[in-house]
Amino acid sequence: MTKTKVYKSWTIAYYFDLINVLKHKNVFQVRYFSGNNFGNNGGQSTTKNVDYQFPIIPFFGIRATY
């Protein structure tokens, strides 16, 4: 969303933007860990850890041209 105003010899624009507004889970990396699982008669277990990228990020600012 942008709002632009013109003053004499220059222009100023106020803007607002939303990144990832639909909350899409962008997978950044998947890590697997293996180790002993003492609760399961001492057997091996593998756990998966998923890291996601950005949540909803708002951007806003001012842009001026002369």
All heavy atoms as TSV, in Angstrom:
chain	resi	resn	atom	element	x	y	z
A	1	MET	N	N	0.853	-1.142	0.000
A	1	MET	CA	C	0.000	0.000	0.000
A	1	MET	C	C	0.911	1.219	0.000
A	1	MET	O	O	1.865	1.290	0.776
A	1	MET	CB	C	-0.900	-0.044	1.234
A	1	MET	CG	C	-1.860	1.059	1.309
A	1	MET	SD	S	-3.115	0.941	2.624
A	1	MET	CE	C	-2.429	-0.091	3.848
A	2	THR	N	N	0.645	2.165	-0.878
A	2	THR	CA	C	1.464	3.365	-0.999
A	2	THR	C	C	0.571	4.597	-1.083
A	2	THR	O	O	-0.443	4.586	-1.779
A	2	THR	CB	C	2.343	3.302	-2.256
A	2	THR	OG1	O	3.129	2.128	-2.217
A	2	THR	CG2	C	3.259	4.500	-2.344
A	3	LYS	N	N	0.955	5.631	-0.374
A	3	LYS	CA	C	0.272	6.929	-0.435
A	3	LYS	C	C	1.308	7.951	-0.880
A	3	LYS	O	O	2.356	8.105	-0.244
A	3	LYS	CB	C	-0.301	7.294	0.941
A	3	LYS	CG	C	-0.909	8.659	1.015
A	3	LYS	CD	C	-2.183	8.736	0.205
A	3	LYS	CE	C	-2.823	10.099	0.398
A	3	LYS	NZ	N	-3.927	10.322	-0.473
A	4	THR	N	N	1.054	8.630	-1.979
A	4	THR	CA	C	2.003	9.580	-2.548
A	4	THR	C	C	1.444	11.001	-2.467
A	4	THR	O	O	0.267	11.222	-2.754
A	4	THR	CB	C	2.290	9.232	-4.026
A	4	THR	OG1	O	2.736	7.885	-4.093
A	4	THR	CG2	C	3.339	10.132	-4.608
A	5	LYS	N	N	2.312	11.960	-2.073
A	5	LYS	CA	C	1.951	13.377	-2.035
A	5	LYS	C	C	3.011	14.156	-2.800
A	5	LYS	O	O	4.189	13.850	-2.723
A	5	LYS	CB	C	1.869	13.888	-0.608
A	5	LYS	CG	C	0.700	13.341	0.168
A	5	LYS	CD	C	0.518	14.079	1.460
A	5	LYS	CE	C	-0.726	13.558	2.157
A	5	LYS	NZ	N	-1.151	14.424	3.234
A	6	VAL	N	N	2.561	15.172	-3.524
A	6	VAL	CA	C	3.468	16.009	-4.297
A	6	VAL	C	C	3.505	17.392	-3.651
A	6	VAL	O	O	2.469	18.008	-3.404
A	6	VAL	CB	C	2.996	16.119	-5.764
A	6	VAL	CG1	C	3.911	17.029	-6.562
A	6	VAL	CG2	C	2.915	14.739	-6.393
A	7	TYR	N	N	4.714	17.870	-3.345
A	7	TYR	CA	C	4.937	19.197	-2.786
A	7	TYR	C	C	5.880	19.955	-3.714
A	7	TYR	O	O	6.985	19.477	-3.987
A	7	TYR	CB	C	5.594	19.114	-1.405
A	7	TYR	CG	C	4.779	18.393	-0.364
A	7	TYR	CD1	C	5.063	17.077	-0.036
A	7	TYR	CD2	C	3.738	19.013	0.280
A	7	TYR	CE1	C	4.334	16.408	0.922
A	7	TYR	CE2	C	2.996	18.359	1.236
A	7	TYR	CZ	C	3.295	17.055	1.549
A	7	TYR	OH	O	2.569	16.385	2.499
A	8	LYS	N	N	5.472	21.090	-4.193
A	8	LYS	CA	C	6.276	21.969	-5.061
A	8	LYS	C	C	7.177	21.179	-6.008
A	8	LYS	O	O	6.733	20.725	-7.044
A	8	LYS	CB	C	7.068	22.965	-4.228
A	8	LYS	CG	C	6.188	23.932	-3.476
A	8	LYS	CD	C	6.968	24.966	-2.727
A	8	LYS	CE	C	6.022	25.857	-1.939
A	8	LYS	NZ	N	6.726	26.832	-1.154
A	9	SER	N	N	8.459	20.982	-5.670
A	9	SER	CA	C	9.390	20.328	-6.601
A	9	SER	C	C	9.799	18.920	-6.163
A	9	SER	O	O	10.717	18.347	-6.716
A	9	SER	CB	C	10.646	21.192	-6.763
A	9	SER	OG	O	11.316	21.290	-5.526
A	10	TRP	N	N	9.149	18.362	-5.169
A	10	TRP	CA	C	9.520	17.013	-4.738
A	10	TRP	C	C	8.282	16.192	-4.412
A	10	TRP	O	O	7.198	16.709	-4.230
A	10	TRP	CB	C	10.506	17.045	-3.572
A	10	TRP	CG	C	10.076	17.844	-2.374
A	10	TRP	CD1	C	10.105	19.205	-2.261
A	10	TRP	CD2	C	9.550	17.352	-1.158
A	10	TRP	NE1	N	9.635	19.580	-1.028
A	10	TRP	CE2	C	9.289	18.455	-0.319
A	10	TRP	CE3	C	9.282	16.083	-0.679
A	10	TRP	CZ2	C	8.770	18.326	0.955
A	10	TRP	CZ3	C	8.770	15.956	0.595
A	10	TRP	CH2	C	8.525	17.064	1.393
A	11	THR	N	N	8.506	14.872	-4.354
A	11	THR	CA	C	7.427	13.915	-4.103
A	11	THR	C	C	7.802	13.065	-2.905
A	11	THR	O	O	8.938	12.640	-2.764
A	11	THR	CB	C	7.236	13.002	-5.330
A	11	THR	OG1	O	6.986	13.810	-6.469
A	11	THR	CG2	C	6.078	12.049	-5.121
A	12	ILE	N	N	6.824	12.807	-2.055
A	12	ILE	CA	C	7.049	11.945	-0.890
A	12	ILE	C	C	6.015	10.815	-0.929
A	12	ILE	O	O	4.849	11.043	-1.216
A	12	ILE	CB	C	6.992	12.735	0.432
A	12	ILE	CG1	C	7.464	11.887	1.600
A	12	ILE	CG2	C	5.621	13.297	0.684
A	12	ILE	CD1	C	7.776	12.678	2.845
A	13	ALA	N	N	6.485	9.609	-0.686
A	13	ALA	CA	C	5.606	8.433	-0.717
A	13	ALA	C	C	5.741	7.683	0.601
A	13	ALA	O	O	6.851	7.378	1.045
A	13	ALA	CB	C	5.968	7.527	-1.878
A	14	TYR	N	N	4.633	7.405	1.236
A	14	TYR	CA	C	4.581	6.593	2.448
A	14	TYR	C	C	4.129	5.206	2.017
A	14	TYR	O	O	3.168	5.071	1.261
A	14	TYR	CB	C	3.571	7.164	3.448
A	14	TYR	CG	C	3.801	8.608	3.785
A	14	TYR	CD1	C	3.121	9.620	3.110
A	14	TYR	CD2	C	4.693	8.960	4.777
A	14	TYR	CE1	C	3.329	10.948	3.418
A	14	TYR	CE2	C	4.906	10.289	5.095
A	14	TYR	CZ	C	4.220	11.273	4.408
A	14	TYR	OH	O	4.437	12.584	4.719
A	15	TYR	N	N	4.818	4.170	2.466
A	15	TYR	CA	C	4.447	2.828	2.024
A	15	TYR	C	C	4.370	1.857	3.194
A	15	TYR	O	O	4.990	2.043	4.228
A	15	TYR	CB	C	5.407	2.297	0.955
A	15	TYR	CG	C	6.830	2.106	1.409
A	15	TYR	CD1	C	7.246	0.900	1.952
A	15	TYR	CD2	C	7.761	3.127	1.291
A	15	TYR	CE1	C	8.551	0.716	2.363
A	15	TYR	CE2	C	9.064	2.956	1.693
A	15	TYR	CZ	C	9.451	1.748	2.235
A	15	TYR	OH	O	10.740	1.574	2.649
A	16	PHE	N	N	3.567	0.818	2.993
A	16	PHE	CA	C	3.364	-0.250	3.970
A	16	PHE	C	C	3.255	-1.559	3.198
A	16	PHE	O	O	2.548	-1.638	2.195
A	16	PHE	CB	C	2.090	-0.006	4.790
A	16	PHE	CG	C	1.797	-1.086	5.774
A	16	PHE	CD1	C	2.547	-1.209	6.924
A	16	PHE	CD2	C	0.767	-1.984	5.551
A	16	PHE	CE1	C	2.286	-2.212	7.837
A	16	PHE	CE2	C	0.495	-2.983	6.464
A	16	PHE	CZ	C	1.253	-3.099	7.602
A	17	ASP	N	N	3.994	-2.576	3.643
A	17	ASP	CA	C	4.019	-3.858	2.949
A	17	ASP	C	C	4.033	-4.983	3.976
A	17	ASP	O	O	4.627	-4.840	5.047
A	17	ASP	CB	C	5.278	-3.931	2.076
A	17	ASP	CG	C	5.277	-5.121	1.152
A	17	ASP	OD1	O	4.225	-5.752	0.983
A	17	ASP	OD2	O	6.343	-5.413	0.590
A	18	LEU	N	N	3.372	-6.077	3.676
A	18	LEU	CA	C	3.375	-7.259	4.550
A	18	LEU	C	C	4.025	-8.429	3.810
A	18	LEU	O	O	3.617	-8.772	2.702
A	18	LEU	CB	C	1.955	-7.660	4.945
A	18	LEU	CG	C	1.267	-6.781	5.957
A	18	LEU	CD1	C	-0.178	-7.232	6.144
A	18	LEU	CD2	C	1.982	-6.826	7.280
A	19	ILE	N	N	5.016	-9.042	4.445
A	19	ILE	CA	C	5.677	-10.216	3.896
A	19	ILE	C	C	5.074	-11.449	4.574
A	19	ILE	O	O	4.884	-11.462	5.788
A	19	ILE	CB	C	7.195	-10.170	4.175
A	19	ILE	CG1	C	7.790	-8.908	3.598
A	19	ILE	CG2	C	7.888	-11.416	3.682
A	19	ILE	CD1	C	8.097	-8.945	2.149
A	20	ASN	N	N	4.766	-12.474	3.798
A	20	ASN	CA	C	4.212	-13.741	4.283
A	20	ASN	C	C	2.875	-13.540	5.010
A	20	ASN	O	O	2.639	-14.081	6.085
A	20	ASN	CB	C	5.215	-14.477	5.190
A	20	ASN	CG	C	4.860	-15.936	5.350
A	20	ASN	OD1	O	4.110	-16.494	4.578
A	20	ASN	ND2	N	5.413	-16.551	6.375
A	21	VAL	N	N	2.006	-12.776	4.415
A	21	VAL	CA	C	0.719	-12.458	5.034
A	21	VAL	C	C	-0.167	-13.700	5.186
A	21	VAL	O	O	-1.030	-13.743	6.068
A	21	VAL	CB	C	0.006	-11.332	4.259
A	21	VAL	CG1	C	-0.503	-11.815	2.929
A	21	VAL	CG2	C	-1.124	-10.747	5.078
A	22	LEU	N	N	0.045	-14.744	4.397
A	22	LEU	CA	C	-0.763	-15.961	4.489
A	22	LEU	C	C	-0.184	-16.983	5.459
A	22	LEU	O	O	-0.689	-18.098	5.564
A	22	LEU	CB	C	-0.918	-16.589	3.101
A	22	LEU	CG	C	-1.619	-15.707	2.073
A	22	LEU	CD1	C	-1.637	-16.384	0.726
A	22	LEU	CD2	C	-3.013	-15.351	2.538
A	23	LYS	N	N	0.897	-16.625	6.164
A	23	LYS	CA	C	1.554	-17.476	7.163
A	23	LYS	C	C	1.975	-18.830	6.582
A	23	LYS	O	O	1.828	-19.865	7.213
A	23	LYS	CB	C	0.658	-17.696	8.382
A	23	LYS	CG	C	0.425	-16.480	9.215
A	23	LYS	CD	C	-0.342	-16.848	10.470
A	23	LYS	CE	C	-0.549	-15.663	11.363
A	23	LYS	NZ	N	-1.258	-16.014	12.575
A	24	HIS	N	N	2.501	-18.824	5.363
A	24	HIS	CA	C	2.996	-20.052	4.744
A	24	HIS	C	C	4.250	-20.508	5.487
A	24	HIS	O	O	5.132	-19.703	5.762
A	24	HIS	CB	C	3.300	-19.814	3.275
A	24	HIS	CG	C	3.728	-21.035	2.550
A	24	HIS	ND1	N	2.868	-22.061	2.267
A	24	HIS	CD2	C	4.926	-21.411	2.076
A	24	HIS	CE1	C	3.518	-23.011	1.637
A	24	HIS	NE2	N	4.781	-22.641	1.508
A	25	LYS	N	N	4.327	-21.767	5.833
A	25	LYS	CA	C	5.480	-22.289	6.563
A	25	LYS	C	C	6.588	-22.637	5.581
A	25	LYS	O	O	6.614	-23.722	5.010
A	25	LYS	CB	C	5.089	-23.508	7.395
A	25	LYS	CG	C	4.179	-23.156	8.530
A	25	LYS	CD	C	3.935	-24.354	9.406
A	25	LYS	CE	C	3.085	-23.958	10.601
A	25	LYS	NZ	N	2.882	-25.047	11.520
A	26	ASN	N	N	7.486	-21.692	5.356
A	26	ASN	CA	C	8.623	-21.893	4.470
A	26	ASN	C	C	9.716	-22.618	5.244
A	26	ASN	O	O	10.290	-22.081	6.176
A	26	ASN	CB	C	9.155	-20.555	3.960
A	26	ASN	CG	C	8.112	-19.795	3.182
A	26	ASN	OD1	O	7.465	-20.363	2.327
A	26	ASN	ND2	N	7.943	-18.525	3.491
A	27	VAL	N	N	10.020	-23.842	4.838
A	27	VAL	CA	C	11.024	-24.643	5.534
A	27	VAL	C	C	12.411	-24.103	5.200
A	27	VAL	O	O	12.778	-23.987	4.034
A	27	VAL	CB	C	10.915	-26.130	5.159
A	27	VAL	CG1	C	12.028	-26.933	5.812
A	27	VAL	CG2	C	9.559	-26.672	5.563
A	28	PHE	N	N	13.169	-23.750	6.222
A	28	PHE	CA	C	14.526	-23.253	6.064
A	28	PHE	C	C	15.529	-24.399	6.095
A	28	PHE	O	O	16.405	-24.498	5.260
A	28	PHE	CB	C	14.843	-22.233	7.157
A	28	PHE	CG	C	16.238	-21.708	7.124
A	28	PHE	CD1	C	16.674	-20.934	6.073
A	28	PHE	CD2	C	17.112	-21.990	8.146
A	28	PHE	CE1	C	17.964	-20.454	6.037
A	28	PHE	CE2	C	18.404	-21.518	8.125
A	28	PHE	CZ	C	18.832	-20.744	7.059
A	29	GLN	N	N	15.375	-25.272	7.092
A	29	GLN	CA	C	16.263	-26.429	7.179
A	29	GLN	C	C	15.621	-27.514	8.025
A	29	GLN	O	O	14.798	-27.243	8.889
A	29	GLN	CB	C	17.632	-26.028	7.710
A	29	GLN	CG	C	17.858	-26.115	9.191
A	29	GLN	CD	C	19.237	-25.602	9.586
A	29	GLN	OE1	O	19.744	-24.647	9.051
A	29	GLN	NE2	N	19.837	-26.229	10.549
A	30	VAL	N	N	15.988	-28.747	7.734
A	30	VAL	CA	C	15.540	-29.910	8.488
A	30	VAL	C	C	16.782	-30.579	9.057
A	30	VAL	O	O	17.714	-30.882	8.322
A	30	VAL	CB	C	14.752	-30.904	7.614
A	30	VAL	CG1	C	14.326	-32.115	8.414
A	30	VAL	CG2	C	13.560	-30.219	6.975
A	31	ARG	N	N	16.794	-30.785	10.367
A	31	ARG	CA	C	17.936	-31.432	11.020
A	31	ARG	C	C	17.449	-32.697	11.713
A	31	ARG	O	O	16.403	-32.713	12.335
A	31	ARG	CB	C	18.558	-30.489	12.049
A	31	ARG	CG	C	19.181	-29.262	11.415
A	31	ARG	CD	C	19.744	-28.331	12.445
A	31	ARG	NE	N	18.610	-27.708	13.135
A	31	ARG	CZ	C	18.702	-27.082	14.292
A	31	ARG	NH1	N	19.847	-26.998	14.915
A	31	ARG	NH2	N	17.647	-26.529	14.850
A	32	TYR	N	N	18.243	-33.748	11.582
A	32	TYR	CA	C	17.932	-35.017	12.228
A	32	TYR	C	C	18.986	-35.283	13.296
A	32	TYR	O	O	20.175	-35.082	13.070
A	32	TYR	CB	C	17.947	-36.161	11.206
A	32	TYR	CG	C	16.815	-36.078	10.221
A	32	TYR	CD1	C	16.983	-35.448	8.995
A	32	TYR	CD2	C	15.578	-36.623	10.513
A	32	TYR	CE1	C	15.952	-35.362	8.085
A	32	TYR	CE2	C	14.537	-36.549	9.611
A	32	TYR	CZ	C	14.734	-35.917	8.400
A	32	TYR	OH	O	13.700	-35.846	7.515
A	33	PHE	N	N	18.535	-35.723	14.451
A	33	PHE	CA	C	19.419	-36.076	15.553
A	33	PHE	C	C	19.193	-37.536	15.911
A	33	PHE	O	O	18.056	-38.000	15.966
A	33	PHE	CB	C	19.136	-35.211	16.794
A	33	PHE	CG	C	19.354	-33.750	16.562
A	33	PHE	CD1	C	18.291	-32.910	16.281
A	33	PHE	CD2	C	20.627	-33.217	16.619
A	33	PHE	CE1	C	18.486	-31.566	16.073
A	33	PHE	CE2	C	20.840	-31.876	16.413
A	33	PHE	CZ	C	19.768	-31.047	16.129
A	34	SER	N	N	20.260	-38.257	16.153
A	34	SER	CA	C	20.113	-39.641	16.584
A	34	SER	C	C	20.844	-39.804	17.910
A	34	SER	O	O	21.810	-39.125	18.199
A	34	SER	CB	C	20.682	-40.599	15.542
A	34	SER	OG	O	22.064	-40.381	15.375
A	35	GLY	N	N	20.333	-40.696	18.714
A	35	GLY	CA	C	20.935	-40.933	20.020
A	35	GLY	C	C	20.241	-42.070	20.724
A	35	GLY	O	O	19.356	-42.730	20.182
A	36	ASN	N	N	20.645	-42.303	21.942
A	36	ASN	CA	C	20.060	-43.384	22.734
A	36	ASN	C	C	18.733	-42.950	23.324
A	36	ASN	O	O	18.583	-41.844	23.813
A	36	ASN	CB	C	21.006	-43.789	23.866
A	36	ASN	CG	C	22.244	-44.470	23.341
A	36	ASN	OD1	O	22.207	-45.110	22.301
A	36	ASN	ND2	N	23.340	-44.328	24.056
A	37	ASN	N	N	17.785	-43.824	23.291
A	37	ASN	CA	C	16.486	-43.604	23.897
A	37	ASN	C	C	16.386	-44.558	25.085
A	37	ASN	O	O	16.058	-45.724	24.923
A	37	ASN	CB	C	15.371	-43.855	22.876
A	37	ASN	CG	C	14.012	-43.512	23.424
A	37	ASN	OD1	O	13.880	-43.114	24.575
A	37	ASN	ND2	N	13.002	-43.665	22.605
A	38	PHE	N	N	16.696	-44.069	26.252
A	38	PHE	CA	C	16.740	-44.922	27.439
A	38	PHE	C	C	15.353	-45.376	27.881
A	38	PHE	O	O	15.216	-46.374	28.560
A	38	PHE	CB	C	17.451	-44.205	28.583
A	38	PHE	CG	C	18.889	-43.913	28.263
A	38	PHE	CD1	C	19.315	-42.630	28.044
A	38	PHE	CD2	C	19.808	-44.945	28.159
A	38	PHE	CE1	C	20.633	-42.354	27.745
A	38	PHE	CE2	C	21.127	-44.690	27.860
A	38	PHE	CZ	C	21.546	-43.394	27.651
A	39	GLY	N	N	14.318	-44.697	27.457
A	39	GLY	CA	C	12.968	-45.108	27.814
A	39	GLY	C	C	12.467	-46.256	26.953
A	39	GLY	O	O	11.448	-46.858	27.229
A	40	ASN	N	N	13.170	-46.589	25.882
A	40	ASN	CA	C	12.735	-47.629	24.958
A	40	ASN	C	C	13.731	-48.794	24.997
A	40	ASN	O	O	14.263	-49.206	23.978
A	40	ASN	CB	C	12.610	-47.052	23.548
A	40	ASN	CG	C	11.917	-47.998	22.601
A	40	ASN	OD1	O	11.363	-49.001	23.027
A	40	ASN	ND2	N	11.964	-47.700	21.325
A	41	ASN	N	N	14.006	-49.296	26.167
A	41	ASN	CA	C	14.925	-50.418	26.376
A	41	ASN	C	C	16.321	-50.152	25.807
A	41	ASN	O	O	16.983	-51.050	25.289
A	41	ASN	CB	C	14.357	-51.715	25.781
A	41	ASN	CG	C	13.071	-52.132	26.464
A	41	ASN	OD1	O	12.906	-51.871	27.658
A	41	ASN	ND2	N	12.183	-52.750	25.727
A	42	GLY	N	N	16.766	-48.916	25.844
A	42	GLY	CA	C	18.109	-48.573	25.406
A	42	GLY	C	C	18.301	-48.559	23.906
A	42	GLY	O	O	19.423	-48.547	23.422
A	43	GLY	N	N	17.246	-48.512	23.127
A	43	GLY	CA	C	17.364	-48.535	21.665
A	43	GLY	C	C	17.713	-47.170	21.088
A	43	GLY	O	O	17.737	-46.160	21.770
A	44	GLN	N	N	18.012	-47.173	19.804
A	44	GLN	CA	C	18.335	-45.938	19.092
A	44	GLN	C	C	17.050	-45.216	18.686
A	44	GLN	O	O	16.050	-45.848	18.360
A	44	GLN	CB	C	19.159	-46.261	17.843
A	44	GLN	CG	C	20.553	-46.756	18.119
A	44	GLN	CD	C	21.469	-45.636	18.576
A	44	GLN	OE1	O	21.300	-44.491	18.180
A	44	GLN	NE2	N	22.414	-45.966	19.423
A	45	SER	N	N	17.103	-43.901	18.659
A	45	SER	CA	C	15.969	-43.116	18.192
A	45	SER	C	C	16.489	-41.966	17.340
A	45	SER	O	O	17.613	-41.517	17.491
A	45	SER	CB	C	15.153	-42.580	19.363
A	45	SER	OG	O	15.890	-41.595	20.044
A	46	THR	N	N	15.661	-41.523	16.430
A	46	THR	CA	C	15.995	-40.378	15.584
A	46	THR	C	C	14.903	-39.340	15.746
A	46	THR	O	O	13.717	-39.660	15.646
A	46	THR	CB	C	16.070	-40.813	14.107
A	46	THR	OG1	O	17.032	-41.854	13.983
A	46	THR	CG2	C	16.475	-39.663	13.222
A	47	THR	N	N	15.309	-38.110	16.002
A	47	THR	CA	C	14.341	-37.015	16.119
A	47	THR	C	C	14.577	-36.030	14.984
A	47	THR	O	O	15.701	-35.833	14.523
A	47	THR	CB	C	14.470	-36.287	17.467
A	47	THR	OG1	O	15.796	-35.788	17.606
A	47	THR	CG2	C	14.139	-37.206	18.619
A	48	LYS	N	N	13.516	-35.409	14.539
A	48	LYS	CA	C	13.550	-34.471	13.425
A	48	LYS	C	C	13.235	-33.076	13.958
A	48	LYS	O	O	12.262	-32.891	14.689
A	48	LYS	CB	C	12.512	-34.901	12.402
A	48	LYS	CG	C	12.358	-34.009	11.214
A	48	LYS	CD	C	11.360	-34.641	10.261
A	48	LYS	CE	C	10.626	-33.635	9.477
A	48	LYS	NZ	N	9.636	-34.228	8.581
A	49	ASN	N	N	14.060	-32.103	13.594
A	49	ASN	CA	C	13.862	-30.716	13.996
A	49	ASN	C	C	13.739	-29.866	12.735
A	49	ASN	O	O	14.654	-29.808	11.931
A	49	ASN	CB	C	15.032	-30.244	14.865
A	49	ASN	CG	C	14.784	-28.895	15.461
A	49	ASN	OD1	O	13.695	-28.353	15.357
A	49	ASN	ND2	N	15.801	-28.329	16.071
A	50	VAL	N	N	12.587	-29.205	12.557
A	50	VAL	CA	C	12.335	-28.395	11.368
A	50	VAL	C	C	12.396	-26.923	11.764
A	50	VAL	O	O	11.719	-26.494	12.691
A	50	VAL	CB	C	10.952	-28.718	10.759
A	50	VAL	CG1	C	10.687	-27.859	9.536
A	50	VAL	CG2	C	10.847	-30.182	10.417
A	51	ASP	N	N	13.223	-26.151	11.038
A	51	ASP	CA	C	13.315	-24.708	11.247
A	51	ASP	C	C	12.610	-24.013	10.095
A	51	ASP	O	O	12.853	-24.315	8.927
A	51	ASP	CB	C	14.782	-24.256	11.292
A	51	ASP	CG	C	15.514	-24.799	12.495
A	51	ASP	OD1	O	14.874	-25.004	13.535
A	51	ASP	OD2	O	16.734	-25.018	12.400
A	52	TYR	N	N	11.727	-23.075	10.438
A	52	TYR	CA	C	10.974	-22.342	9.432
A	52	TYR	C	C	11.566	-20.952	9.262
A	52	TYR	O	O	12.228	-20.422	10.142
A	52	TYR	CB	C	9.502	-22.235	9.835
A	52	TYR	CG	C	8.833	-23.576	9.940
A	52	TYR	CD1	C	8.579	-24.157	11.174
A	52	TYR	CD2	C	8.484	-24.274	8.803
A	52	TYR	CE1	C	7.979	-25.398	11.264
A	52	TYR	CE2	C	7.872	-25.517	8.879
A	52	TYR	CZ	C	7.628	-26.066	10.119
A	52	TYR	OH	O	7.042	-27.289	10.200
A	53	GLN	N	N	11.283	-20.340	8.099
A	53	GLN	CA	C	11.771	-18.998	7.843
A	53	GLN	C	C	10.865	-17.969	8.491
A	53	GLN	O	O	10.542	-18.105	9.650
A	53	GLN	CB	C	11.900	-18.751	6.345
A	53	GLN	CG	C	13.121	-19.395	5.761
A	53	GLN	CD	C	13.298	-19.054	4.298
A	53	GLN	OE1	O	12.333	-18.879	3.570
A	53	GLN	NE2	N	14.532	-18.981	3.868
A	54	PHE	N	N	10.443	-17.012	7.769
A	54	PHE	CA	C	9.841	-15.805	8.312
A	54	PHE	C	C	8.385	-15.963	8.735
A	54	PHE	O	O	7.596	-16.559	8.023
A	54	PHE	CB	C	9.907	-14.699	7.269
A	54	PHE	CG	C	11.291	-14.493	6.739
A	54	PHE	CD1	C	11.590	-14.792	5.429
A	54	PHE	CD2	C	12.285	-14.019	7.550
A	54	PHE	CE1	C	12.865	-14.608	4.932
A	54	PHE	CE2	C	13.562	-13.822	7.078
A	54	PHE	CZ	C	13.852	-14.116	5.762
A	55	PRO	N	N	8.013	-15.333	9.840
A	55	PRO	CA	C	6.590	-15.186	10.168
A	55	PRO	C	C	6.057	-13.981	9.378
A	55	PRO	O	O	6.692	-13.533	8.423
A	55	PRO	CB	C	6.616	-14.892	11.671
A	55	PRO	CG	C	7.920	-14.199	11.882
A	55	PRO	CD	C	8.868	-14.822	10.894
A	56	ILE	N	N	4.960	-13.409	9.774
A	56	ILE	CA	C	4.465	-12.195	9.121
A	56	ILE	C	C	5.392	-11.041	9.493
A	56	ILE	O	O	5.650	-10.795	10.671
A	56	ILE	CB	C	3.026	-11.874	9.561
A	56	ILE	CG1	C	2.084	-12.966	9.081
A	56	ILE	CG2	C	2.588	-10.523	9.016
A	56	ILE	CD1	C	0.657	-12.767	9.531
A	57	ILE	N	N	5.904	-10.357	8.469
A	57	ILE	CA	C	6.836	-9.250	8.702
A	57	ILE	C	C	6.259	-7.987	8.071
A	57	ILE	O	O	6.088	-7.917	6.856
A	57	ILE	CB	C	8.213	-9.548	8.085
A	57	ILE	CG1	C	8.784	-10.829	8.685
A	57	ILE	CG2	C	9.165	-8.378	8.294
A	57	ILE	CD1	C	10.054	-11.286	8.037
A	58	PRO	N	N	5.950	-6.963	8.874
A	58	PRO	CA	C	5.481	-5.697	8.301
A	58	PRO	C	C	6.666	-4.788	7.960
A	58	PRO	O	O	7.652	-4.722	8.689
A	58	PRO	CB	C	4.652	-5.094	9.439
A	58	PRO	CG	C	5.259	-5.650	10.675
A	58	PRO	CD	C	5.782	-7.016	10.314
A	59	PHE	N	N	6.580	-4.142	6.809
A	59	PHE	CA	C	7.559	-3.139	6.389
A	59	PHE	C	C	6.836	-1.831	6.169
A	59	PHE	O	O	5.749	-1.807	5.581
A	59	PHE	CB	C	8.235	-3.531	5.061
A	59	PHE	CG	C	9.319	-4.539	5.203
A	59	PHE	CD1	C	9.086	-5.850	4.881
A	59	PHE	CD2	C	10.566	-4.166	5.636
A	59	PHE	CE1	C	10.092	-6.794	4.983
A	59	PHE	CE2	C	11.579	-5.093	5.759
A	59	PHE	CZ	C	11.334	-6.409	5.430
A	60	PHE	N	N	7.410	-0.748	6.631
A	60	PHE	CA	C	6.845	0.553	6.351
A	60	PHE	C	C	7.978	1.561	6.250
A	60	PHE	O	O	9.067	1.350	6.782
A	60	PHE	CB	C	5.835	0.975	7.420
A	60	PHE	CG	C	6.359	0.914	8.817
A	60	PHE	CD1	C	6.964	2.013	9.407
A	60	PHE	CD2	C	6.265	-0.265	9.554
A	60	PHE	CE1	C	7.456	1.935	10.693
A	60	PHE	CE2	C	6.751	-0.334	10.835
A	60	PHE	CZ	C	7.348	0.776	11.408
A	61	GLY	N	N	7.725	2.627	5.523
A	61	GLY	CA	C	8.775	3.617	5.363
A	61	GLY	C	C	8.322	4.801	4.543
A	61	GLY	O	O	7.161	4.915	4.165
A	62	ILE	N	N	9.287	5.667	4.276
A	62	ILE	CA	C	9.047	6.891	3.513
A	62	ILE	C	C	10.083	6.952	2.396
A	62	ILE	O	O	11.258	6.703	2.617
A	62	ILE	CB	C	9.171	8.133	4.420
A	62	ILE	CG1	C	8.156	8.064	5.552
A	62	ILE	CG2	C	8.993	9.397	3.609
A	62	ILE	CD1	C	8.357	9.123	6.595
A	63	ARG	N	N	9.617	7.283	1.215
A	63	ARG	CA	C	10.486	7.445	0.064
A	63	ARG	C	C	10.291	8.859	-0.486
A	63	ARG	O	O	9.163	9.251	-0.771
A	63	ARG	CB	C	10.120	6.411	-1.004
A	63	ARG	CG	C	11.100	6.240	-2.088
A	63	ARG	CD	C	10.707	5.114	-3.043
A	63	ARG	NE	N	10.289	3.925	-2.324
A	63	ARG	CZ	C	9.157	3.263	-2.554
A	63	ARG	NH1	N	8.318	3.659	-3.471
A	63	ARG	NH2	N	8.847	2.182	-1.863
A	64	ALA	N	N	11.371	9.606	-0.614
A	64	ALA	CA	C	11.279	10.991	-1.105
A	64	ALA	C	C	12.151	11.148	-2.332
A	64	ALA	O	O	13.259	10.627	-2.404
A	64	ALA	CB	C	11.705	11.958	-0.020
A	65	THR	N	N	11.630	11.872	-3.311
A	65	THR	CA	C	12.400	12.209	-4.511
A	65	THR	C	C	12.334	13.713	-4.715
A	65	THR	O	O	11.320	14.353	-4.463
A	65	THR	CB	C	11.862	11.490	-5.757
A	65	THR	OG1	O	10.476	11.783	-5.910
A	65	THR	CG2	C	12.048	9.999	-5.633
A	66	TYR	N	N	13.433	14.270	-5.189
A	66	TYR	CA	C	13.521	15.699	-5.374
A	66	TYR	C	C	13.694	16.019	-6.828
A	66	TYR	O	O	14.332	15.385	-7.574
A	66	TYR	CB	C	14.696	16.254	-4.566
A	66	TYR	CG	C	14.878	17.725	-4.691
A	66	TYR	CD1	C	13.999	18.595	-4.058
A	66	TYR	CD2	C	15.902	18.244	-5.445
A	66	TYR	CE1	C	14.160	19.957	-4.173
A	66	TYR	CE2	C	16.079	19.600	-5.557
A	66	TYR	CZ	C	15.196	20.464	-4.927
A	66	TYR	OH	O	15.355	21.803	-5.032
